[in-house]
Amino acid sequence: MRKTILMAAVCGLFLPVLSSAQDKINFEKQIYPFIKSGCVKCHRPEHENPDRPGRKIKPKGGYVLTNKEGILAAEGEDGKKFVVPGKPEESLMLIVTKLPLDDENHYPPEGDAPQWTEAEKELFAKWITEGADFGAWTTDPDPLTLPEWDGKEKEPGTTETAK
């Protein structure tokens, strides 16, 4: 009987750890896809302009958001970091997505890429609150290839583009 109670107590201690590990946000699978669709068109490494051979396209503002190092190093002109682990209210990347669409500082600019949905903003905020853990992800293996976008916004509350 004592062994059963002891085992139940030990299991009870470890179950919260197991469930919280399972609930942890996976940057590569849950966060990066909407960063790539909404931000990477303008914020990817310098590359050849396919329409004008011999010309280079530089990342807007000098921000490259296709690797962990670039995301963590990015900061606005005012010195605000794009991502402040543990502090979504101070993370510029989240702040600019929450500005009104007609605000000149709202990103992504309307019509250039799909807007982040409220669900994506909440997930991004939660990821930052959890410490902005990138897991094993360090870089996009194909930063110049972009997801196709039909110009339609995603359905509210989803992370999928409307069909």
C-alpha positions in Angstrom: 0.0 0.0 0.0 2.8 2.4 0.9 4.6 1.7 -2.4 1.4 2.5 -4.3 1.0 5.8 -2.5 4.6 6.6 -2.9 4.4 5.8 -6.7 1.3 7.9 -7.1 3.0 10.8 -5.3 6.1 10.6 -7.5 4.1 10.3 -10.7 2.0 13.3 -9.5 5.2 15.3 -9.2 6.4 14.5 -12.8 3.1 14.8 -14.7 3.0 18.6 -14.7 6.6 18.7 -16.0 5.6 16.3 -18.8 2.5 18.2 -19.8 4.2 21.6 -19.7 7.0 20.2 -22.0 4.4 19.0 -24.4 2.6 22.4 -24.4 5.8 24.3 -25.1 5.6 26.3 -28.3 7.7 25.0 -31.2 9.3 28.0 -32.9 10.1 26.2 -36.1 6.7 24.7 -36.6 4.4 27.2 -34.9 6.1 30.6 -35.1 8.5 30.8 -38.0 5.8 30.0 -40.7 4.0 33.2 -40.0 7.2 35.2 -39.6 8.3 33.8 -43.0 5.0 34.6 -44.7 4.6 38.1 -43.2 8.2 39.4 -42.7 10.8 37.5 -44.8 9.8 38.9 -48.2 11.5 42.2 -47.1 13.8 40.9 -44.4 15.9 38.2 -45.9 19.6 38.0 -46.8 20.9 40.1 -49.6 20.4 38.4 -52.9 20.4 38.8 -56.7 17.4 40.7 -58.1 15.8 38.2 -60.5 14.3 41.0 -62.6 17.6 42.9 -62.9 20.6 40.6 -63.1 23.7 42.1 -61.6 21.7 44.1 -59.1 21.3 43.1 -55.4 18.3 43.3 -53.2 19.2 44.2 -49.6 17.1 43.4 -46.6 14.9 46.4 -45.6 16.3 48.3 -42.7 19.2 45.8 -42.7 17.1 43.3 -40.7 17.5 39.7 -41.6 14.7 37.6 -40.0 15.7 34.2 -41.4 17.9 33.1 -38.6 18.0 33.1 -34.8 20.9 35.5 -34.6 19.3 38.1 -36.9 15.9 37.9 -35.0 17.6 38.4 -31.6 20.0 41.1 -32.8 17.3 43.2 -34.6 16.4 46.5 -32.9 14.5 49.5 -34.1 15.9 53.0 -34.5 14.9 53.8 -30.9 16.9 50.9 -29.6 13.9 48.6 -28.9 14.7 45.0 -29.5 12.5 43.1 -31.9 12.3 40.2 -29.4 12.8 40.7 -25.7 12.6 37.2 -24.2 10.1 37.1 -21.4 8.7 40.6 -22.3 6.2 40.6 -25.1 5.1 44.2 -24.2 8.6 45.4 -25.0 9.1 43.3 -28.1 9.0 45.6 -31.2 8.2 42.8 -33.6 4.9 42.1 -31.7 4.2 45.8 -31.1 4.2 46.8 -34.8 1.8 44.0 -35.7 -0.7 45.3 -33.2 -0.7 48.9 -34.5 -3.7 50.0 -36.7 -3.3 49.0 -40.3 -3.1 52.6 -41.4 -0.3 53.5 -39.0 2.9 54.1 -40.9 4.8 51.9 -38.4 2.4 48.9 -38.7 4.1 45.8 -40.2 3.7 44.1 -42.5 2.4 46.9 -44.6 -1.1 46.2 -45.9 -1.0 44.4 -49.3 2.6 43.4 -49.1 2.2 40.2 -47.1 -0.5 38.5 -45.0 -1.3 40.2 -41.7 -0.7 38.2 -38.5 -4.0 37.0 -37.1 -5.0 37.7 -33.5 -4.3 34.0 -32.8 -0.8 34.3 -34.2 -0.1 37.5 -32.2 -1.3 35.7 -29.0 0.9 32.7 -29.9 3.9 34.9 -30.6 3.3 36.8 -27.3 3.1 33.4 -25.4 6.3 32.2 -27.1 8.1 35.4 -26.0 6.7 35.1 -22.4 8.0 31.5 -22.3 11.5 32.9 -23.0 11.6 33.0 -26.8 13.1 29.5 -27.1 14.1 28.7 -30.7 14.7 25.0 -29.8 17.1 23.4 -32.3 16.2 26.0 -35.1 19.0 28.4 -36.0 18.3 29.3 -39.6 15.9 28.9 -42.5 17.5 26.4 -44.9 15.9 28.2 -47.9 15.6 31.9 -46.9 15.0 33.1 -50.5 12.0 30.9 -51.3 8.8 32.4 -50.0 5.4 30.9 -49.4 2.9 31.7 -52.1 0.3 34.3 -51.1 -2.9 34.9 -53.0 -3.4 38.4 -51.6 -6.2 37.2 -49.3 -5.9 37.6 -45.6 -6.1 34.6 -43.3 -9.3 33.7 -41.5 -9.5 35.4 -38.1 -8.4 33.1 -35.3 -6.3 30.8 -37.6 -2.7 30.6 -38.8 -3.9 29.4 -42.3 -4.4 31.7 -45.3 -8.1 31.8 -46.5 -8.8 29.6 -49.4 
